[in-house]
Amino acid sequence: MRIILIFFVFLFLSCKTEKKEISKFQKIIIDGSLVDNDTIKLLSKYPELKLFNSEKENSKTRTAYVLETANYYDSGLLRTIHFEDYKCKAEYKQDTLNIWLNNNNGYFGNGVLVKVFNGQFLIKDIDPKTLKGEIKFINSKPFYQKLVLNKDIFQKNDSIYGFIDYKTDVDSLVKKNFRGYFKTSIN
């Protein structure tokens, strides 16, 4: 009888293959040499993207090169969409540094907000289904996230350099991979 019980316990434990959702808050990785990264240097050689005609220019040079790959099922077929038109903006709100990586064109956006506080970070997915000028977030289930910054203490007007690698399930049909470099000054 014990052998049968042990067999069922072993079978139950070995069959459990569900993705483990990671803790929402993760520790930041600090890499002072990020400033010298080839992709970061290339950003300074290209003009900032203009996503809509009346957009105010915040930077003369490109602030981000992030590639998002979204996989989703449509009528049973796996489809893939790529986005690489992201811009970066960073601002302090009280004691939290908010890093926006977004491709908002005035009507919809598809990106993330990275909230940095006390050596840790939290990533929130921006909901693309919004009205003009509105920003909402969607609940997602991250299963991998990594944030590398050039230092851990920032002040307003500092330059910030970073790398993000983020994978999440937006819902049961959509998986999002979001990875790339960014640089900007903090407002």
Secondary structure, DSSP 4 states (H G I P E B T S, - for coil): -HHHHHHHHHHHHHH--PPPPPPS-EEPEE-GGGGG-HHHHHHTTSBPP--STTPPP--SB--EEEEEEEEEEETTEEEEEEE---EEEEEEETTEEEEEEE---SS----EEEEEETTEEEEEEEPS---TT---EE--EEEEEEEEES-S---TT-EEEEEEEEEEESSSSEEEEEEEEEEEEB-
